[in-house]
């Protein structure tokens, strides 16, 4: 069985990931997650294990490494001012 997702399946899987990213961060920090548009298929900290489990399900899937932590970045404005020099 071919488990390579088609473009439309891939798009649906990515939509699922975007909708459920916070849940993945809460439940599966620092783990590989095999998932498809229907949800999580397998998860573990070992990539080989998650591949074996996901392949055994015989469904198309993608793998996402859930980060250990997330951070937000704030870009602050830089303000320049003229400097007068007196000799």
PASEBA-1860 file (N, C-alpha, C; in nm, 3 decimals):
! residues 87
1> XXXXXXXX> 0.084/-0.119/0.000/0.000/0.000/0.000/0.088/0.124/0.000 ~ 0.055/0.219/-0.083/0.129/0.344/-0.091/0.078/0.438/0.017 ~ 0.167/0.478/0.108/0.125/0.568/0.216/0.175/0.710/0.194 ~ 0.223/0.739/0.074/0.265/0.876/0.043/0.140/0.960/0.020 ~ 0.124/1.068/0.096/0.002/1.149/0.080/0.002/1.228/-0.050 ~ -0.116/1.243/-0.108/-0.131/1.328/-0.226/-0.123/1.474/-0.182 ~ -0.119/1.564/-0.278/-0.111/1.707/-0.244/-0.233/1.751/-0.163 ~ -0.352/1.707/-0.203/-0.472/1.748/-0.128/-0.472/1.688/0.013
9> XXXXXXXX> -0.425/1.563/0.026/-0.415/1.503/0.160/-0.314/1.578/0.246 ~ -0.202/1.613/0.184/-0.098/1.690/0.255/-0.153/1.823/0.303 ~ -0.228/1.890/0.218/-0.288/2.019/0.256/-0.382/2.003/0.375 ~ -0.464/1.898/0.372/-0.556/1.872/0.484/-0.479/1.840/0.612 ~ -0.370/1.765/0.599/-0.289/1.732/0.716/-0.226/1.857/0.777 ~ -0.178/1.946/0.691/-0.118/2.069/0.741/-0.222/2.159/0.807 ~ -0.343/2.159/0.753/-0.452/2.235/0.818/-0.479/2.178/0.957 ~ -0.481/2.044/0.966/-0.503/1.981/1.097/-0.392/2.022/1.194
17> XXXXXXXX> -0.267/2.020/1.147/-0.154/2.058/1.232/-0.170/2.201/1.281 ~ -0.205/2.291/1.193/-0.221/2.432/1.233/-0.335/2.450/1.334 ~ -0.443/2.376/1.318/-0.556/2.386/1.411/-0.524/2.326/1.548 ~ -0.435/2.227/1.551/-0.410/2.152/1.674/-0.270/2.170/1.731 ~ -0.199/2.270/1.686/-0.060/2.289/1.729/-0.049/2.308/1.881 ~ -0.139/2.384/1.941/-0.130/2.407/2.086/-0.152/2.277/2.164 ~ -0.245/2.195/2.119/-0.268/2.066/2.185/-0.144/1.979/2.176 ~ -0.079/1.978/2.060/0.044/1.900/2.044/0.153/1.951/2.137
25> XXXXXXXX> 0.165/2.083/2.149/0.264/2.141/2.239/0.236/2.102/2.384 ~ 0.110/2.097/2.422/0.074/2.063/2.559/0.098/1.916/2.591 ~ 0.068/1.828/2.496/0.071/1.684/2.524/0.197/1.611/2.480 ~ 0.266/1.659/2.377/0.373/1.580/2.316/0.505/1.655/2.303 ~ 0.539/1.737/2.401/0.665/1.814/2.395/0.784/1.721/2.373 ~ 0.873/1.762/2.282/0.997/1.691/2.253/0.973/1.548/2.202 ~ 0.862/1.527/2.132/0.833/1.397/2.073/0.806/1.411/1.924 ~ 0.830/1.302/1.852/0.791/1.294/1.712/0.645/1.249/1.709
33> XXXXXXXX> 0.566/1.317/1.628/0.424/1.283/1.616/0.394/1.251/1.470 ~ 0.343/1.131/1.446/0.293/1.095/1.313/0.143/1.125/1.315 ~ 0.098/1.199/1.216/-0.042/1.242/1.215/-0.093/1.249/1.072 ~ -0.224/1.253/1.060/-0.288/1.283/0.932/-0.407/1.374/0.959 ~ -0.492/1.392/0.862/-0.605/1.486/0.877/-0.705/1.439/0.983 ~ -0.699/1.311/1.021/-0.791/1.258/1.122/-0.736/1.267/1.264 ~ -0.606/1.295/1.278/-0.549/1.306/1.412/-0.414/1.238/1.424 ~ -0.374/1.218/1.548/-0.244/1.158/1.579/-0.251/1.007/1.556
41> XXXXXXXX> -0.150/0.954/1.486/-0.141/0.810/1.462/-0.047/0.746/1.564 ~ 0.067/0.812/1.588/0.166/0.759/1.682/0.251/0.873/1.734 ~ 0.310/0.853/1.851/0.401/0.953/1.907/0.501/0.885/1.999 ~ 0.624/0.930/1.994/0.730/0.883/2.082/0.851/0.973/2.063 ~ 0.947/0.964/2.153/1.069/1.044/2.141/1.167/0.984/2.041 ~ 1.141/0.861/1.996/1.231/0.791/1.905/1.172/0.793/1.764 ~ 1.247/0.850/1.669/1.196/0.862/1.532/1.172/0.727/1.467 ~ 1.263/0.631/1.487/1.243/0.497/1.427/1.114/0.432/1.477
49> XXXXXXXX> 1.089/0.445/1.606/0.968/0.385/1.663/0.842/0.449/1.606 ~ 0.841/0.581/1.595/0.721/0.647/1.543/0.700/0.610/1.396 ~ 0.809/0.593/1.320/0.796/0.550/1.181/0.738/0.408/1.172 ~ 0.788/0.318/1.257/0.736/0.181/1.257/0.587/0.178/1.292 ~ 0.550/0.251/1.396/0.409/0.254/1.438/0.320/0.315/1.331 ~ 0.366/0.423/1.270/0.286/0.491/1.168/0.274/0.405/1.042 ~ 0.383/0.340/1.002/0.376/0.251/0.885/0.283/0.133/0.910 ~ 0.278/0.084/1.033/0.190/-0.029/1.066/0.043/0.011/1.053
57> XXXXXXXX> 0.013/0.139/1.069/-0.126/0.185/1.056/-0.174/0.184/0.911 ~ -0.079/0.177/0.816/-0.111/0.173/0.672/-0.202/0.287/0.628 ~ -0.171/0.406/0.679/-0.242/0.528/0.641/-0.139/0.631/0.598 ~ -0.176/0.722/0.510/-0.084/0.832/0.479/-0.060/0.915/0.605 ~ 0.062/0.962/0.624/0.093/1.042/0.743/0.208/1.137/0.717 ~ 0.219/1.236/0.801/0.333/1.325/0.808/0.389/1.317/0.949 ~ 0.515/1.358/0.965/0.576/1.356/1.097/0.614/1.498/1.136 ~ 0.585/1.532/1.259/0.616/1.664/1.315/0.693/1.644/1.445
65> XXXXXXXX> 0.806/1.711/1.457/0.880/1.710/1.583/0.828/1.825/1.667 ~ 0.760/1.793/1.774/0.702/1.895/1.861/0.817/1.958/1.941 ~ 0.833/2.088/1.934/0.945/2.151/2.005/0.932/2.138/2.156 ~ 1.047/2.139/2.221/1.050/2.130/2.367/0.985/2.251/2.430 ~ 1.007/2.365/2.370/0.945/2.489/2.420/0.931/2.585/2.303 ~ 0.849/2.684/2.321/0.832/2.786/2.219/0.857/2.922/2.282 ~ 0.888/3.014/2.198/0.912/3.151/2.245/0.860/3.245/2.139 ~ 0.822/3.361/2.182/0.780/3.461/2.085/0.890/3.566/2.074
73> XXXXXXXX> 0.898/3.623/1.959/1.000/3.723/1.932/0.931/3.856/1.910 ~ 0.984/3.959/1.971/0.930/4.093/1.950/1.041/4.178/1.891 ~ 1.016/4.233/1.775/1.114/4.319/1.710/1.082/4.462/1.748 ~ 1.174/4.525/1.814/1.153/4.661/1.860/1.208/4.760/1.759 ~ 1.146/4.876/1.748/1.195/4.976/1.653/1.327/5.036/1.702 ~ 1.408/5.074/1.606/1.533/5.144/1.637/1.513/5.289/1.597 ~ 1.536/5.377/1.690/1.518/5.520/1.662/1.655/5.586/1.656 ~ 1.677/5.657/1.549/1.802/5.729/1.531/1.779/5.878/1.556
81> XXXXXXX> 1.878/5.943/1.607/1.869/6.088/1.623/2.000/6.148/1.574 ~ 1.992/6.269/1.535/2.114/6.336/1.487/2.198/6.378/1.606 ~ 2.325/6.373/1.585/2.419/6.413/1.689/2.499/6.531/1.635 ~ 2.499/6.639/1.710/2.576/6.757/1.669/2.715/6.747/1.730 ~ 2.814/6.773/1.649/2.952/6.769/1.699/3.006/6.911/1.709 ~ 3.068/6.941/1.817/3.130/7.072/1.836/3.279/7.049/1.854 ~ 3.354/7.114/1.771/3.500/7.100/1.781/3.559/7.196/1.878
END
